[in-house]
C-alpha cells in the first residue's frame, strides 16, 4: 500500500494519501473538497554506503576519525 502525493487542480494544495490495491477513486482535496486532483511524481531517496549501510556487518569501517 504505497503513499502517493496528489495536487488539487483548483487550489493547488498538495497532500498525501495511502492508496490500497484496486482503489481507483480520485481522492478529494482536504483543503477545498474538489475531486479534480492529479497524482504527482514523487522523489525517492536511495542510499548506498551511508552511515547505516554497515549495520550488522562486522566488516563495516568505523565512523570514528582516523589518526
Beta strands, then each sheet from edge to edge (+ up, - down):
strand 1: 3-8
strand 2: 14-18
strand 3: 37-39
sheet 1: 2+ 1- 3+
end
